[in-house]
């Protein structure tokens, strides 16, 4: 979400192949549908993920 679904940027940050990121994004889209691209829903997802992951060090 922080990289606006740019698989290349995400792959570089996570040090994985871009195709892996695209595969995972397709899985998320299958689970959440268009809500994943709705700005209000994305904010909720982002906040929930931040709360679950915790603060960065």
Steps between C-alpha positions, in 0.01 A plus 500: 500500500783738578634451147160538330504136387820546299636145492849605394541743790356255751725221373807718541403597856421141598787348305276257311416454134241738354295208372468374859355837599256493207387150600439612858311809382272280290434289809412810702272623221324163498443529877405867527378584149476865405513602867875465470504796260239715679684785679287480817539123524872522424540737793326251728713213369814707542416596859409143589828371355701765687326408825562130441866537396582758765739794486809487283837514667 
